[in-house]
Amino acid sequence: MKTLKEISCGQTVKVAKLTGEGPVKRRIMDMGITKGVDVYVRKVAPLGDPIEVTVRGYELSIRKADAAMIVVE
C-alpha cells in the first residue's frame, strides 16, 4: 500500500484510509480528504515539502508528514 507522499506528479489516486491520531487526522478530514475521495497530485516542491494536490475541486498544500498518513490506491 502506498501513501500520498509516494505518489508522483500528475497522478490521480483514491484515498483508501487515513492513519494517524486525533487532532491531526481530524485536520486532514476537515480539509476534505476522506476515504473514497479522488486526489490529484499537482506539484511536489523541489525538496518534497509541501505537496500540492487538488481535492474536491480546490487546491491544497499538504506537508509531507501529513501526506504520509494518507493511504491511497
VMD Tcl script that draws the C-alpha trace (Angstrom):
set ca {
  {0.00 0.00 0.00}
  {1.23 3.45 -0.93}
  {0.83 6.74 0.86}
  {0.14 10.10 -0.77}
  {3.77 11.03 -0.03}
  {4.99 8.41 -2.53}
  {2.76 9.45 -5.44}
  {4.43 11.34 -8.25}
  {3.24 14.48 -10.04}
  {0.29 14.26 -12.39}
  {-1.27 11.16 -10.87}
  {-4.80 10.84 -9.54}
  {-5.36 8.40 -6.68}
  {-8.23 7.40 -4.42}
  {-7.93 7.68 -0.63}
  {-8.14 4.20 0.92}
  {-7.80 5.21 4.57}
  {-6.33 7.72 6.98}
  {-3.85 6.64 9.60}
  {-2.77 8.94 12.41}
  {-4.40 10.03 15.62}
  {-6.84 12.59 16.96}
  {-6.31 16.24 16.00}
  {-4.04 15.55 13.02}
  {-6.45 13.05 11.49}
  {-9.33 15.44 12.20}
  {-7.49 18.29 10.44}
  {-6.84 16.14 7.35}
  {-10.53 15.20 7.26}
  {-11.54 18.86 7.69}
  {-9.52 19.66 4.56}
  {-11.83 17.36 2.61}
  {-9.53 14.37 2.43}
  {-11.75 11.46 3.40}
  {-12.00 7.80 2.43}
  {-13.03 7.26 -1.20}
  {-12.25 10.79 -2.45}
  {-10.03 11.31 -5.52}
  {-6.82 13.29 -5.01}
  {-4.83 14.69 -7.94}
  {-1.16 15.43 -7.23}
  {-0.41 18.75 -8.97}
  {3.08 19.59 -7.82}
  {5.76 18.37 -5.46}
  {8.15 21.03 -4.18}
  {11.86 20.53 -5.01}
  {12.66 19.22 -1.53}
  {9.40 17.27 -1.39}
  {7.66 19.58 1.07}
  {4.87 20.63 0.64}
  {2.89 18.60 -1.87}
  {0.23 20.46 -3.85}
  {-2.94 18.49 -4.53}
  {-6.41 19.09 -5.90}
  {-9.24 17.66 -3.78}
  {-12.98 18.15 -4.38}
  {-12.25 20.92 -6.90}
  {-9.93 23.05 -4.78}
  {-6.18 23.25 -4.41}
  {-4.44 22.31 -1.22}
  {-0.86 22.13 0.05}
  {-0.08 19.33 2.45}
  {3.06 18.71 4.46}
  {5.00 15.54 3.73}
  {4.37 14.30 7.28}
  {0.61 14.63 6.77}
  {0.76 13.05 3.30}
  {2.47 10.02 4.86}
  {-0.70 9.39 6.89}
  {-2.93 9.18 3.83}
  {-3.05 5.64 2.39}
  {-4.06 5.65 -1.29}
  {-4.85 3.12 -4.02}
}
mol new
graphics top color blue
foreach p $ca { graphics top sphere $p radius 0.5 }
foreach p [lrange $ca 0 end-1] q [lrange $ca 1 end] { graphics top cylinder $p $q radius 0.2 }
display resetview
